[in-house]
């Protein structure tokens, strides 16, 4: 019995060491405070009931929208009011679900709201077809007549621009109703991966047992012990492969949903349907893939440096997250991470830093990993009248400090957009959604590298920054290429099985990492990695990490160099919300994403870092 108790005690220690505490063990100051939204679940239920009572009233405007500017404004303002209320309801349910995905109560609340919103979409299905029965000049005259319509001008203009993709009222109603089932693949994926899929276990070199949850895997892959990394990678990915068929069906269902909507709206492809509403040319997406493939030699140079610094004969995929400098373990407590971020972001001005302190002090964030908590990190700015919320899984690594800076970038963009723009213009498009976040990472890196004298620490930071190029520019473009390919395959009529998805992913990842040239070897079990990427359910989202990264490098260089109006233009960009098209917003901020110049600058910056690493290694005689 004593032996059994000892084993259980040791297992608890291992779980705690890898961040697997219960939520009740975390102090309140490290948890977000959702009481700004609703104090109790009962308050949420009352608000939901009130929303249900209000929704049918949207029908009172039917047949009146093109009759007078007054009726058009009344309809749009009523819809805006309901949208704000629904956003708060959804945010509260999703936040509570994410903090413990095992708790089905909040998942049920989230699902009930999704069904309500789908029903509401059918009730509003008449609005766009009805508006499009008239001439744009009539709508324009209404905008000039009613000052309140000014905030809706962009949305109305966009509506008439996509007239050929807008269906009749009955068709729009059917398409709206289909949204009740459109999120099923994503919902099942999240529940299965984060809550119900059993985790494998490995025995590490110190004889401790590690349960390979998502958080634990992300930590053990940075272990200096190569064999621990190897067995953990093999166990983790082979465990995913056990459910390859299930993951394949979920992703296939999601891709089919994208294509169904694209074809229903008469777009030529799913990617066109995704990018066109934001005025993003498909050529920008393809140009990113082409530019990255053209510059794979720069990526392979990085991999060669990684191999050299690790001192291994053959670089393998499980080596990519390992520390490359011995006796340097960049660990920062959450408090230390906070202070680093605050110092690094000082170039953005007093108001920016003051708001950062509010976010940190007033519980906008949920900091630590706990059992059942959603993996990864995000910022959600849906609470327009309050403040954004951040989910983290902070594990005391430098990458976690960088993630903190990243998510605070999102939060500041949401905060300033919500503060500056009226609600209908506050939502920035996904093409610019990652600029502010990666901009903060650039500033953090520059601060760290300029304040470190020790060559080993500097080497570690330089390599971590290069890892950022790998993870944000090359890896996300690799994902974008995979996402484009699987949609094209389904559009050709080919089914996606788990095996076929692994084949496609395997070909692409081996190309990127130079497997055939023996630059970095990819074991076959790694080809299931696609099953662990939630962004594939987000309809051509991932490419924007790469485009945003290249844009943010150019913008950060201007701000750090104190170019005239560079900071002023950047802060205006953060506050611009959705008031203009993304390409135009970035041009106003100082970068033109329709050219290859931002990408070229990013590769120059990457090579500059690699040159610096070579100098330090030469000085050290390596």
C-alpha positions in Angstrom: 0.0 0.0 0.0 2.8 2.4 0.9 4.5 1.7 -2.4 1.2 2.4 -4.3 0.8 5.7 -2.4 4.4 6.7 -3.2 3.8 6.0 -6.9 0.6 8.1 -6.9 2.5 10.9 -5.1 5.3 10.8 -7.7 2.7 10.9 -10.5 1.1 14.0 -9.0 4.6 15.7 -8.8 5.2 14.8 -12.5 1.8 16.2 -13.5 2.4 19.4 -11.5 5.8 19.8 -13.1 4.2 19.8 -16.5 1.5 22.3 -15.6 -1.3 19.9 -14.9 -2.9 21.5 -11.9 -6.6 21.7 -11.2 -8.2 25.1 -11.8 -9.1 25.3 -8.1 -5.4 25.3 -7.2 -4.8 28.5 -9.2 -5.0 31.9 -7.4 -7.8 34.2 -8.6 -5.3 36.9 -9.7 -4.1 34.5 -12.4 -7.6 33.8 -13.7 -9.7 36.0 -16.0 -12.7 37.6 -14.5 -15.8 37.0 -16.6 -18.2 38.8 -14.2 -18.0 41.9 -16.4 -20.0 39.9 -18.9 -22.4 38.1 -16.5 -22.1 37.7 -12.8 -23.7 34.3 -12.7 -24.9 31.6 -15.1 -28.5 32.6 -14.1 -27.8 36.1 -15.4 -26.6 34.6 -18.6 -29.8 32.6 -18.9 -32.0 35.7 -18.3 -30.0 37.6 -21.0 -30.5 34.7 -23.4 -34.2 34.7 -22.7 -34.4 38.4 -23.4 -32.5 38.0 -26.6 -34.9 35.3 -27.7 -37.8 37.6 -27.1 -36.2 40.4 -29.1 -35.1 38.5 -32.1 -38.5 38.0 -33.8 -38.9 41.8 -33.9 -36.4 42.0 -36.8 -39.3 40.9 -39.0 -41.0 44.3 -38.6 -38.7 45.9 -41.1 -39.4 43.5 -43.9 -40.6 45.3 -47.0 -39.5 48.7 -45.7 -35.8 48.8 -46.2 -35.8 50.5 -49.6 -38.8 52.7 -48.7 -37.1 55.2 -46.4 -33.8 56.0 -44.8 -35.5 56.0 -41.4 -36.5 52.4 -41.7 -33.2 51.3 -43.0 -31.4 52.9 -40.1 -33.8 51.5 -37.6 -33.3 48.0 -39.0 -29.5 48.2 -38.9 -29.3 49.7 -35.4 -31.7 47.0 -34.1 -29.6 44.3 -35.7 -26.4 45.9 -34.2 -27.9 45.9 -30.7 -28.8 42.2 -30.9 -25.3 41.4 -32.3 -23.6 43.0 -29.4 -25.8 41.2 -26.9 -25.3 37.8 -28.6 -21.5 38.4 -28.7 -21.4 38.8 -24.9 -23.5 35.6 -24.5 -21.3 33.6 -26.7 -18.1 34.9 -25.2 -19.2 34.0 -21.7 -20.2 30.5 -22.7 -17.0 29.9 -24.7 -14.7 31.3 -22.1 -16.1 29.1 -19.4 -16.0 26.1 -21.7 -12.4 26.7 -22.7 -11.2 27.0 -19.1 -12.4 23.4 -18.5 -13.4 21.5 -21.7 -14.5 18.5 -19.5 -17.5 20.6 -18.3 -20.2 19.9 -20.7 -22.5 22.5 -19.1 -20.8 25.4 -20.9 -20.5 23.4 -24.1 -24.2 23.0 -24.0 -24.8 26.7 -23.4 -22.5 27.5 -26.3 -24.4 25.0 -28.6 -27.8 26.4 -27.6 -26.7 29.9 -28.5 -25.3 28.7 -31.8 -28.7 27.2 -32.6 -30.5 30.5 -31.6 -28.1 32.5 -33.8 -28.7 30.2 -36.7 -32.4 30.7 -36.3 -31.9 34.4 -36.2 -29.9 34.3 -39.4 -32.9 32.8 -41.1 -35.0 35.7 -39.8 -32.6 38.2 -41.2 -32.1 36.4 -44.5 -34.5 38.9 -46.3 -32.3 41.9 -45.6 -29.5 41.6 -48.2 -31.8 40.4 -51.1 -34.3 43.1 -50.3 -31.6 45.9 -50.3 -30.2 44.6 -53.6 -33.6 45.0 -55.3 -33.0 48.7 -55.5 -30.3 50.8 -57.1 -27.1 51.8 -55.2 -27.9 55.5 -55.8 -31.1 55.1 -53.7 -29.1 53.7 -50.8 -26.4 56.3 -51.2 -29.0 59.1 -51.0 -30.3 57.5 -47.7 -26.8 57.6 -46.3 -26.5 61.3 -47.2 -29.9 61.9 -45.6 -29.4 60.0 -42.3 -26.2 60.8 -40.4 -26.6 57.5 -38.4 -26.2 55.5 -41.6 -22.6 56.8 -42.1 -21.2 53.9 -39.9 -22.9 51.4 -42.1 -21.7 52.9 -45.4 -18.8 50.5 -45.8 -20.9 47.4 -45.1 -23.6 48.6 -47.6 -21.0 49.3 -50.2 -19.5 45.9 -49.7 -22.9 44.3 -50.1 -23.5 45.9 -53.5 -20.0 44.9 -54.5 -20.8 41.2 -53.9 -24.2 41.4 -55.5 -23.5 38.5 -57.8 -22.8 36.3 -54.8 -25.9 37.2 -52.9 -28.8 34.8 -53.3 -32.6 35.2 -53.3 -34.4 35.5 -49.9 -35.5 31.8 -49.8 -32.0 30.7 -50.8 -30.4 33.0 -48.2 -32.7 31.6 -45.6 -31.7 28.0 -46.4 -28.0 28.9 -46.3 -28.4 30.7 -43.0 -30.2 27.7 -41.5 -27.3 25.5 -42.6 -25.1 27.4 -40.1 -26.7 25.2 -37.4 -24.6 22.3 -38.6 -21.6 24.1 -40.2 -19.6 24.2 -37.0 -20.1 20.5 -36.0 -16.8 19.3 -37.4 -14.9 22.1 -35.5 -16.9 21.5 -32.3 -16.3 17.8 -32.4 -12.7 18.3 -33.1 -12.1 20.6 -30.2 -14.0 18.4 -27.7 -12.3 15.2 -28.9 -8.8 16.5 -29.1 -8.7 18.6 -25.9 -11.1 16.6 -23.6 -11.9 13.1 -24.7 -9.0 11.6 -26.7 -6.9 9.5 -24.3 -3.3 10.7 -23.8 -0.4 8.3 -24.2 2.3 8.0 -21.5 6.0 7.6 -21.6 8.7 6.7 -19.1 11.4 9.4 -19.2 15.1 9.0 -18.6 14.7 9.8 -14.9 12.1 7.0 -14.6 9.2 9.4 -14.1 6.0 8.8 -16.0 4.8 11.6 -18.2 1.2 11.8 -19.5 1.5 13.4 -22.9 -1.3 16.0 -22.8 -0.9 18.9 -25.3 0.7 21.1 -22.7 3.0 18.4 -21.4 4.1 17.6 -25.0 4.8 21.2 -25.8 7.1 21.3 -22.7 8.9 18.0 -23.1 9.7 18.7 -26.8 12.1 21.4 -25.5 13.9 19.0 -23.2 17.7 18.9 -23.6 17.5 15.1 -23.3 17.3 13.8 -26.9 16.0 10.4 -26.1 13.2 11.9 -24.0 12.2 14.0 -27.0 12.4 11.1 -29.4 10.2 8.7 -27.3 7.7 11.6 -26.6 7.4 12.6 -30.3 6.9 9.0 -31.3 4.3 8.2 -28.6 2.5 11.5 -29.1 2.1 11.3 -32.9 1.4 7.6 -33.0 -1.4 8.2 -30.5 -2.9 10.7 -32.9 -2.5 8.1 -35.7 -4.7 5.7 -33.7 -7.6 8.1 -34.5 -6.4 9.0 -38.0 -9.8 8.0 -39.6 -11.8 10.1 -37.1 -9.6 13.2 -37.6 -9.7 12.7 -41.4 -13.5 12.6 -41.4 -13.7 15.8 -39.2 -11.4 17.7 -41.5 -13.0 16.4 -44.6 -16.4 17.5 -43.3 -15.0 21.0 -42.6 -13.5 21.4 -46.0 -16.8 20.2 -47.7 -18.6 22.9 -45.7 -16.3 25.6 -47.0 -16.8 24.4 -50.5 -20.6 24.1 -50.1 -20.8 27.7 -49.1 -18.4 28.9 -51.8 -20.3 27.1 -54.5 -23.7 28.2 -53.1 -22.5 31.8 -53.5 -21.2 31.2 -57.0 -17.5 31.7 -56.2 -14.9 29.9 -58.4 -13.2 28.3 -55.4 -13.3 28.1 -51.6 -10.2 30.2 -51.3 -11.7 32.9 -53.5 -14.9 32.9 -51.3 -12.8 33.3 -48.2 -10.5 36.1 -49.4 -12.8 38.1 -51.7 -15.1 39.7 -49.1 -12.0 41.2 -47.5 -10.8 42.5 -50.9 -7.7 40.2 -50.7 -6.5 39.0 -54.1 -5.9 35.2 -54.3 -2.6 36.2 -55.9 -1.4 37.5 -52.5 -2.0 34.0 -51.0 -0.3 32.2 -53.9 2.6 34.8 -54.0 3.4 33.9 -50.3 3.6 30.2 -51.1 5.8 30.9 -54.2 8.1 33.3 -52.3 8.6 30.9 -49.4 9.3 28.0 -51.8 11.8 30.1 -53.6 13.5 31.0 -50.4 13.7 27.5 -48.8 17.5 27.7 -49.0 17.4 30.4 -46.3 15.2 28.0 -44.2 17.6 25.2 -44.8 20.5 27.4 -43.7 18.7 27.9 -40.4 18.2 24.1 -40.1 22.0 23.6 -40.8 22.8 26.1 -38.0 20.4 24.2 -35.7 22.2 20.9 -36.5 25.6 22.5 -36.0 24.7 24.0 -32.6 23.0 20.8 -31.4 26.1 18.8 -32.4 24.1 16.0 -33.9 25.1 13.9 -36.9 21.6 13.9 -38.3 18.9 16.6 -37.6 15.5 15.1 -36.9 12.1 16.7 -36.5 12.1 16.0 -32.8 15.3 18.1 -32.4 13.6 21.4 -33.7 12.4 22.6 -30.3 15.5 21.5 -28.3 17.7 24.1 -26.6 20.8 24.7 -28.7 23.0 26.4 -26.2 24.1 24.3 -23.2 23.7 25.6 -19.7 21.3 28.3 -20.9 17.7 27.7 -20.0 15.7 30.8 -20.7 13.2 30.5 -17.9 11.0 33.4 -16.8 8.3 33.4 -14.2 5.1 35.1 -15.2 6.0 38.2 -13.2 9.4 38.3 -14.9 7.7 37.8 -18.3 5.3 40.7 -17.5 8.2 43.0 -16.8 10.1 42.1 -19.9 7.0 42.7 -22.1 6.3 46.1 -20.5 9.9 47.2 -21.0 10.0 45.9 -24.6 6.8 47.7 -25.6 7.7 51.1 -24.2 8.5 52.5 -27.7 4.7 52.3 -28.4 4.1 55.2 -26.0 2.5 56.0 -22.6 -1.1 55.2 -23.3 -0.2 51.8 -24.8 1.9 50.8 -21.8 -0.8 52.1 -19.4 -3.3 49.8 -21.1 -1.0 46.9 -20.9 -0.8 47.4 -17.1 -4.6 47.5 -16.9 -4.8 44.2 -18.8 -2.3 42.6 -16.4 -3.7 44.0 -13.2 -7.5 43.8 -13.8 -7.7 40.1 -14.7 -8.2 40.3 -18.4 -6.1 37.1 -18.7 -6.2 33.4 -17.8 -2.6 32.5 -17.3 -1.7 29.0 -16.4 -2.4 25.5 -17.9 -4.8 23.4 -15.9 -6.4 20.0 -16.4 -9.0 20.1 -19.1 -8.2 23.7 -20.2 -8.1 24.4 -23.9 -4.6 24.3 -25.3 -2.8 27.2 -27.0 -3.5 30.8 -26.5 -5.9 33.5 -27.9 -7.2 37.0 -27.4 -10.9 37.7 -27.9 -12.1 41.3 -28.3 -15.8 40.6 -28.6 -16.8 42.4 -25.4 -17.0 45.8 -27.2 -18.1 47.9 -24.1 -15.7 46.2 -21.7 -12.3 44.9 -22.6 -10.7 41.9 -24.5 -9.9 38.6 -22.8 -6.7 36.5 -23.2 -6.3 32.8 -22.7 -2.7 31.6 -22.1 -1.0 28.4 -21.0 2.1 29.9 -19.4 4.9 27.4 -18.7 7.8 29.8 -17.7 9.7 29.5 -21.0 10.9 32.4 -23.2 8.3 31.2 -25.8 5.6 31.9 -23.2 6.9 35.4 -22.7 6.8 35.9 -26.5 3.2 34.4 -26.6 2.2 36.9 -23.9 3.6 39.8 -26.0 1.8 38.3 -29.0 -1.6 38.0 -27.4 -1.3 41.4 -25.9 -0.8 42.8 -29.4 -4.2 41.3 -30.4 -5.7 42.7 -27.2 -4.4 46.3 -27.8 -5.7 46.2 -31.4 -9.1 45.2 -30.2 -9.0 47.6 -27.3 -8.1 50.7 -29.4 -10.4 49.7 -32.3 -13.3 49.2 -29.9 -12.5 52.5 -28.1 -12.1 54.5 -31.4 -14.5 53.0 -33.9 -18.3 52.6 -33.7 -19.4 49.0 -33.2 -20.2 48.3 -36.9 -16.6 49.4 -37.9 -14.7 48.0 -34.9 -14.1 44.5 -36.2 -10.8 44.4 -38.0 -10.4 41.8 -40.8 -8.4 38.6 -40.3 -5.8 39.7 -42.9 -4.5 42.3 -40.4 -5.3 40.4 -37.3 -1.8 39.1 -36.8 0.1 42.3 -37.5 -0.1 43.8 -34.1 0.7 40.5 -32.4 3.8 39.8 -34.4 4.9 43.4 -34.2 5.1 43.0 -30.4 7.2 39.9 -30.9 9.7 41.9 -33.0 9.9 44.6 -30.3 10.4 42.0 -27.6 13.2 40.4 -29.5 15.0 43.7 -30.2 14.7 44.6 -26.5 16.2 41.3 -25.4 19.0 41.2 -27.9 20.0 44.8 -27.1 20.1 44.2 -23.3 22.1 40.9 -23.3 25.9 40.8 -23.1 26.5 37.1 -22.6 27.2 35.4 -25.9 25.5 32.1 -24.9 22.3 33.9 -23.9 22.5 36.0 -27.0 22.9 32.9 -29.1 19.9 31.3 -27.4 17.8 34.4 -28.1 18.9 34.7 -31.7 18.0 31.1 -32.3 14.7 31.6 -30.6 14.0 34.5 -32.9 15.0 32.3 -35.9 12.6 29.7 -34.5 10.0 32.4 -34.8 10.8 32.7 -38.5 10.5 29.0 -38.7 7.2 28.9 -36.9 5.5 32.0 -38.3 6.8 32.5 -41.8 7.8 29.0 -43.0 5.6 26.7 -40.9 2.4 28.7 -41.4 3.1 29.0 -45.1 3.6 25.2 -45.1 0.2 24.9 -43.4 -1.3 27.4 -46.0 0.0 25.3 -48.8 -1.5 22.1 -47.3 -4.8 23.9 -46.7 -5.0 25.1 -50.3 -4.1 21.6 -51.6 -6.8 19.8 -49.6 -9.5 22.2 -50.7 -8.4 21.8 -54.3 -8.5 18.0 -54.0 -12.1 18.1 -52.8 -13.1 20.6 -55.4 -11.8 18.0 -58.0 -14.1 15.4 -56.4 -11.5 13.5 -54.4 -12.4 12.4 -50.9 -10.0 13.1 -48.0 -9.2 10.1 -45.8 -6.8 10.2 -42.9 -4.2 8.3 -44.9 -4.5 10.7 -47.9 -4.3 13.7 -45.7 -1.1 12.3 -44.2 0.3 11.6 -47.6 -0.3 15.2 -48.7 1.0 16.6 -45.5 4.0 14.3 -45.6 5.0 15.4 -49.1 4.8 19.1 -48.2 6.6 18.9 -44.8 9.4 16.8 -46.4 9.9 19.4 -49.1 10.1 22.3 -46.6 12.5 20.5 -44.3 14.8 19.2 -47.0 14.1 15.5 -46.1 15.4 14.1 -49.4 18.5 16.3 -49.2 19.0 14.9 -45.6 18.8 18.4 -44.1 16.2 17.4 -41.5 14.8 13.9 -41.5 11.0 13.5 -41.1 9.9 10.2 -39.5 6.8 8.7 -41.0 4.8 9.0 -37.8 5.1 12.9 -38.0 2.9 13.0 -41.1 -0.2 12.9 -38.8 0.7 16.3 -37.5 -2.1 17.9 -39.5 -4.5 16.4 -37.1 -3.2 18.6 -34.3 -3.6 21.9 -36.1 -6.9 23.6 -35.1 -6.4 26.4 -37.6 -7.3 24.1 -40.5 -10.9 24.6 -39.3 -10.7 28.3 -39.7 -11.1 28.7 -43.5 -7.8 29.9 -44.9 -6.7 31.7 -41.8 -3.1 30.5 -41.3 -1.5 32.3 -44.3 -2.2 35.6 -42.5 0.3 34.7 -39.8 3.0 34.7 -42.5 1.8 37.9 -44.3 1.3 39.7 -41.0 4.8 38.6 -39.9 6.4 40.1 -42.9 4.3 43.3 -42.6 5.1 43.7 -38.9 8.9 43.4 -39.5 8.8 46.3 -41.9 6.5 48.4 -39.6 8.6 47.6 -36.5 11.8 48.6 -38.3 10.2 52.0 -39.1 9.1 52.6 -35.5 12.4 51.5 -34.0 14.3 53.7 -36.4 12.0 56.6 -35.4 11.1 57.4 -38.9 8.8 60.5 -39.1 5.2 59.6 -38.3 6.0 55.9 -38.2 4.6 55.5 -34.6 1.7 57.8 -35.3 0.7 55.8 -38.4 1.1 52.5 -36.6 -1.1 53.6 -33.7 -3.7 54.9 -36.1 -3.6 51.5 -37.8 -4.3 49.8 -34.4 -7.3 52.0 -33.9 -8.7 51.7 -37.4 -10.7 48.5 -36.8 -12.6 47.6 -39.9 -13.0 51.1 -41.2 -11.1 50.3 -44.4 -9.9 47.3 -46.5 -6.9 45.5 -45.0 -4.5 46.2 -47.9 -5.3 50.0 -47.7 -4.9 50.0 -43.9 -1.4 48.5 -44.2 -0.5 50.9 -47.0 -1.5 53.8 -44.7 0.6 52.3 -41.9 3.6 52.1 -44.3 3.7 48.7 -45.9 2.4 47.5 -49.3 1.4 43.9 -49.2 0.7 43.7 -53.0 4.4 43.8 -53.6 7.2 41.3 -52.7 9.2 44.0 -50.8 7.9 43.1 -47.3 8.8 39.4 -47.8 12.2 40.4 -49.1 12.8 42.5 -46.0 11.8 39.6 -43.8 14.3 37.3 -45.5 17.0 40.0 -45.2 16.3 40.2 -41.5 16.5 36.5 -41.1 19.8 36.3 -42.9 21.1 39.1 -40.8 20.3 37.1 -37.6 22.0 34.0 -39.1 25.1 36.1 -39.9 25.2 37.3 -36.3 25.0 33.7 -35.1 27.9 32.6 -37.4 30.0 35.5 -36.0 29.5 34.4 -32.4 30.1 30.8 -33.2 33.3 31.6 -35.0 34.4 33.7 -32.1 33.7 30.8 -29.8 35.7 28.5 -32.1 32.7 26.4 -33.1 
